């Protein structure tokens, strides 16, 4: 029996029509903040912070119920795709047992 599960989601969003970092932040930051407020997840802007036309958003959640982790990551991915004025170029999900992460 597992202690629990860690679920991760990384989403690459692209906005090739954006011409500066300020405009990109105005599109991405509100989605990240609403995601944190709406779901029991931790969210971070992981990569592309200095690029004006793309960014990678990371989402993590932990639970003792694997199905709940899967559902939460699906809801978070759907929320990211629906909220922003960008296109989702790729997304990756992973779920591991806590025992595999902690020694």
ZIHULIN-V640218 format. One record per pair of residues at least 24 apart in sequence whose ideal C-beta (glycine too) atoms are under 10 Angstrom apart, sorted by sequence separation. I is the first residue (numbers start at 1). J is the second residue. If there is no record, write none. Layout:
I,J / I,J
This chain:
24,48 / 25,49 / 35,59 / 69,93 / 24,49 / 32,57 / 70,95 / 28,54 / 29,55 / 31,57 / 32,58 / 69,95 / 24,51 / 25,52 / 28,55 / 32,59 / 57,84 / 69,96 / 21,49 / 24,52 / 27,55 / 40,68 / 21,50 / 23,52 / 24,53 / 28,57 / 55,84 / 66,95 / 21,51 / 22,52 / 24,54 / 25,55 / 21,52 / 24,55 / 41,72 / 55,86 / 57,88 / 66,97 / 9,41 / 20,52 / 21,53 / 40,72 / 41,73 / 54,86 / 59,91 / 63,95 / 18,51 / 19,52 / 20,53 / 39,72 / 43,76 / 53,86 / 54,87 / 56,89 / 7,41 / 9,43 / 10,44 / 12,46 / 14,48 / 18,52 / 19,53 / 39,73 / 41,75 / 56,90 / 57,91 / 58,92 / 59,93 / 60,94 / 61,95 / 64,98 / 11,46 / 12,47 / 13,48 / 18,53 / 41,76 / 54,89 / 56,91 / 63,98 / 10,46 / 12,48 / 16,52 / 17,53 / 18,54 / 39,75 / 40,76 / 56,92 / 62,98 / 10,47 / 14,51 / 15,52 / 16,53 / 38,75 / 39,76 / 43,80 / 15,53 / 16,54 / 38,76 / 41,79 / 14,53 / 15,54 / 62,101 / 13,53 / 14,54 / 15,55 / 35,75 / 39,79 / 13,54 / 14,55 / 35,76 / 38,79 / 12,54 / 13,55 / 12,55 / 13,56 / 11,55 / 12,56 / 13,57 / 35,79 / 11,56 / 12,57 / 34,79 / 35,80 / 38,83 / 10,56 / 11,57 / 34,80 / 10,57 / 11,58 / 9,57 / 10,58 / 11,59 / 31,79 / 32,80 / 35,83 / 9,58 / 10,59 / 31,80 / 34,83 / 8,58 / 9,59 / 10,60 / 31,81 / 34,84 / 8,59 / 9,60 / 31,82 / 32,83 / 7,59 / 8,60 / 9,61 / 28,80 / 31,83 / 32,84 / 7,60 / 8,61 / 30,83 / 31,84 / 6,60 / 7,61 / 30,84 / 31,85 / 6,61 / 7,62 / 31,86 / 5,61 / 6,62 / 7,63 / 27,83 / 28,84 / 5,62 / 6,63 / 27,84 / 28,85 / 4,62 / 5,63 / 27,85 / 28,86 / 3,62 / 4,63 / 5,64 / 7,66 / 26,85 / 27,86 / 4,64 / 5,65 / 3,64 / 4,65 / 5,66 / 7,68 / 8,69 / 2,64 / 4,66 / 5,67 / 7,69 / 24,86 / 1,64 / 5,68 / 6,69 / 7,70 / 9,72 / 2,66 / 5,69 / 7,71 / 9,73 / 4,69 / 5,70 / 7,72 / 8,73 / 9,74 / 11,76 / 7,73 / 11,77 / 7,74 / 9,76 / 10,77 / 13,80 / 18,85 / 9,77 / 13,81 / 17,85 / 18,86 / 7,76 / 11,80 / 15,84 / 17,86 / 11,81 / 15,85 / 16,86 / 9,80 / 13,84 / 15,86 / 16,87 / 13,85 / 14,86 / 15,87 / 11,84 / 13,86 / 14,87 / 12,86 / 13,87 / 14,88 / 15,89 / 11,86 / 12,87 / 13,88 / 14,89 / 12,88 / 13,89 / 14,90 / 11,88 / 12,89 / 13,90 / 11,89 / 12,90 / 13,91 / 11,90 / 12,91 / 10,90 / 11,91 / 12,92 / 10,91 / 11,92 / 9,91 / 10,92 / 11,93 / 9,92 / 10,93 / 8,92 / 9,93 / 10,94 / 8,93 / 9,94 / 7,93 / 8,94 / 9,95 / 7,94 / 8,95 / 6,94 / 7,95 / 8,96 / 6,95 / 7,96 / 5,95 / 6,96 / 5,96 / 6,97 / 5,97 / 6,98 / 4,97 / 5,98 / 2,96 / 3,97 / 4,98 / 5,99 / 6,100 / 2,97 / 3,98 / 4,99 / 5,100 / 6,101 / 2,98 / 3,99 / 5,101 / 6,102 / 2,99 / 4,101 / 2,100 / 3,102
